[in-house]
Amino acid sequence: MGTFVYLHGFESGPSSAKAREAAAFLARDGRGASLQCPQLPVHPAEAFALLEGLCAPLPPDSVLIGSSLGGFYATWAAERFDLRAVLINPAVRPFDRLAELAGERVHPYTGEHYHLDMDDMNALRDRFVPRPDPRRYWLVLGTADETLDWREAARHYAGARQTLFNGDDHRLNRWPECLPSLSDFAV
């Protein structure tokens, strides 16, 4: 069994609830050491550089788990490195949505002060995957996501395995229900 790599969302981190739930499950399952959960840099160009180094040496049976913006990163990495990915309420076109948040920001998990700008949006836009291979993906979506429209992801990843939780939000409280199926998805 390969490695699991959890990629958190915008202004989140390795200590997010979904990341902790995945880590706890894999630890109980005896595979805690097989989970990597890096703190992604706030600037996308730096995050993509980190992913290049992290994903290139992964064994082919590794699985990326990406939440929100991490789902966008996971899509790019899955296509680039021929991996599989579980996408939790993934951002499809984050360069459109994040442009509204441009300016001075403070990362709530790390306390880092940074400036989100058009260079960041362009780094995301340049790595947009217009037609992801549906065989690589498992989408886990909440129909009451207050941040992203689940239907956009369902359309963008048409043909991929999809689990839809009616009434669940962006946090996706029912995510732990999917964890027992991670190993099956990896093969």
N, C-alpha and C positions, 0 to 999 in steps of 0.2 A: 504494500500500500504506500502510495506516494505521500507528499506533503499537502497539507491544507494551508492556504494563505488567505487570511481575512483582511479585506481592504475596507476600511471604515469610510463613512461619508464626510461631507463638507463640515468642517469645524467640529469633528468628532475625534475619536481616538481609540487605542487598543483597550481602554477600560470602559468602552460603551457597553450597554446592556447586552446587545446581540453578540458582540465579541466575547464577553464574559460567558454567556450561555454556551457558545460554541466551544470555548476552551474547557468549560466544566464538563460538557458532554464528552468531548474527546478524551479528557483525563479519566473519566469514569470508564470509558471504553478501552482504556489502556493505550491510547494514542496521543496523550497530551503533548509529548515531545514532537509530534508531527505537525503541530500548528505554529505558524508564524503569523504575527500580527504587528506589522511595523506602524510606527507613527508616521503617517504620510506628511510630507512637506506641504505647507499652505499654498505654495506656488505650483501649478500643474506641471510646468516644464521640469521642475525638480522632482516631482512625484513620478513622472514618466522615467526620468533617469534612474531613480531608485528601483522602479519596477523592472527596468532593463537588467540591472545587476541581480535582482532577486529572482526573476522568473527564468532567465536564460538557462541556468543550471538545473532547474527542477526536473525530476523524472516525469515521463509522459503520463503517468497515472495520478499526477497531482491535480488538485481541484482548487480553484480560486473561489472565494466567497466575497461578493462585493455588495455593499449596502449603499443605496442612493448614489452619490458621486463615486463611491467605491465600485458600484456596478458599472459605471462608465469606464473606469480604469480597468476593471476586470475584463470587460468586453474587448478593449484594445489589446490587453495582454493575452487573452485566450486566443484571439485571432493571430497575433504575432508569434506566439510560442506554441501553438497547436495544443492548447489545454482546454479543459472543461471548466465551466463556471456556474455557480449558483448565484443568481442575481436577486437581491432583496429590494423591492421597490426601487429599481434602478433609474438613475437619471439618464435620459436618452439624449437630450440636447442641452447639457448644462451650461454651455456658453451663452445660450439665450437667457436662461433663468438667472444665472449668477451675475450677468451684466447689470441687473437691477440692484445688486448688492455691492457694486464697485465702490471703492474708496477706502478710507482708513478703517481697519478692523482690529479686533482683539480676539484671538482664538480662545474660546471658553475652556478648553481642556488644558492647554499649555500656557496660556497667558501671553503668548507671543503677539506683539504688535506688528501689523503688516499692512501693506497697501495692495488691494485687489484691483487690477486694471485690465486694459485691453490686451496687453501682452499675455495675461493669464487666459483671457477668453480665446485668443488666437491659438495658444498652445493646445487648448481643448478642441477647438474647431479643426485644427490640423490633424487630429487623431480620431476624429469621428469615423465610426465604422457604419457606412450606409446600409450594408446588407450582411448582418451577422449570420453565420452558418447556424441554423437552428439546432443542429445535432449536438452542438457543444453546450447548450444552455438549459438551465432549469430556472424558470422565473417563479418567484414567490411574491405575490402581490396582495395588497390590502385595498379593498374597494372604497374605504373611507380615508385614504391617504390625503392629508390636508396640505401636503407639500408638493407632491407630484401626481399627475393624472395617470392612474394605473392603465387606462386604455391605450395611452400612447406607447407604453412599454409592451403591452399585449400585441399591438399592431406591429411594432418595430421588430419584435422577436417572434413573429407569426411562424407557427410550425414547431416551436420549441416546447418542451415540457413546461406546463404552467400549473401552479397551485394558486388558487384564488381564495382568499379568506374574506368573506362578506362581512363588512362592518369593521374590519381591522384598519388601523391607521398607519402613519409613516413609521412609527416605532415598531410595528408588527409584533404585537404581544404573542401571537400564535407561532412565531418562528421556532420555538423549541419543539413543536410538533414535527417539524421537518428534519430535525437533527438525526433521528435514527435511520433515515434514508440516505444520508451522505455517502456512506460506504458503497451502497448499491449504485449511486450515481457516478461514482469514481471509476467504475469498471465498464 
